[in-house]
Amino acid sequence: MAYRILDSCGYCGVCENECPVEAISADDEVYVINEAVCVDCKGHYDEPACVAVCPMDCIIRVT
């Protein structure tokens, strides 16, 4: 599974530093997750780190 950051992203950048596989990067006005790189934090954390730290609740699971 991978995750996606919605357009409601507040561009705070908190999630980028939490990603263990560096799948998150800054775009023009939102951060984006490279879904091909995202590993759902498996083998790194018990839950997706980006979701846990996002103050805007704008990161969703992509099925």
C-alpha positions as CSV (number, residue, x, y, z in Angstrom):
1,M,0.0,0.0,0.0
2,A,1.0,3.5,-0.6
3,Y,-0.1,6.9,0.7
4,R,-1.0,10.2,-1.0
5,I,-1.0,13.8,0.3
6,L,-4.1,15.7,-0.6
7,D,-4.2,19.3,-1.9
8,S,-5.3,20.4,1.6
9,C,-1.6,20.0,2.6
10,G,-0.5,23.0,4.7
11,Y,3.1,22.7,3.3
12,C,4.6,22.4,6.8
13,G,7.2,19.7,5.8
14,V,6.9,17.7,9.0
15,C,6.2,14.5,7.1
16,E,9.2,14.7,4.8
17,N,11.7,14.2,7.7
18,E,9.7,11.2,9.0
19,C,9.8,9.1,5.9
20,P,12.3,6.3,6.3
21,V,12.6,5.7,2.5
22,E,12.7,9.3,1.4
23,A,9.5,8.9,-0.6
24,I,8.2,12.4,0.3
25,S,9.4,15.6,-1.4
26,A,8.3,19.2,-1.9
27,D,6.2,20.2,-4.9
28,D,5.1,23.7,-5.8
29,E,2.6,24.1,-2.9
30,V,2.2,20.7,-1.4
31,Y,4.3,17.8,-0.5
32,V,4.0,14.6,-2.6
33,I,4.6,11.0,-1.9
34,N,6.3,8.8,-4.6
35,E,3.8,6.0,-4.4
36,A,6.3,3.6,-6.2
37,V,8.8,4.2,-3.3
38,C,6.4,4.3,-0.4
39,V,6.6,1.0,1.7
40,D,3.8,1.9,4.2
41,C,6.7,2.1,6.8
42,K,6.8,-1.7,6.9
43,G,10.0,-2.8,8.6
44,H,10.6,0.7,10.0
45,Y,7.6,1.7,12.1
46,D,4.4,0.1,13.5
47,E,2.3,2.7,11.6
48,P,2.9,5.1,8.7
49,A,5.0,7.8,10.2
50,C,3.8,10.5,7.8
51,V,0.2,9.9,8.8
52,A,1.1,9.9,12.5
53,V,2.8,13.3,12.4
54,C,0.6,15.2,9.9
55,P,-1.2,18.1,11.7
56,M,-3.6,18.6,8.7
57,D,-4.8,15.0,8.5
58,C,-4.3,15.2,4.7
59,I,-2.5,11.9,4.0
60,I,-4.6,9.1,2.8
61,R,-4.0,5.4,2.0
62,V,-4.1,4.6,-1.8
63,T,-5.6,1.2,-2.5
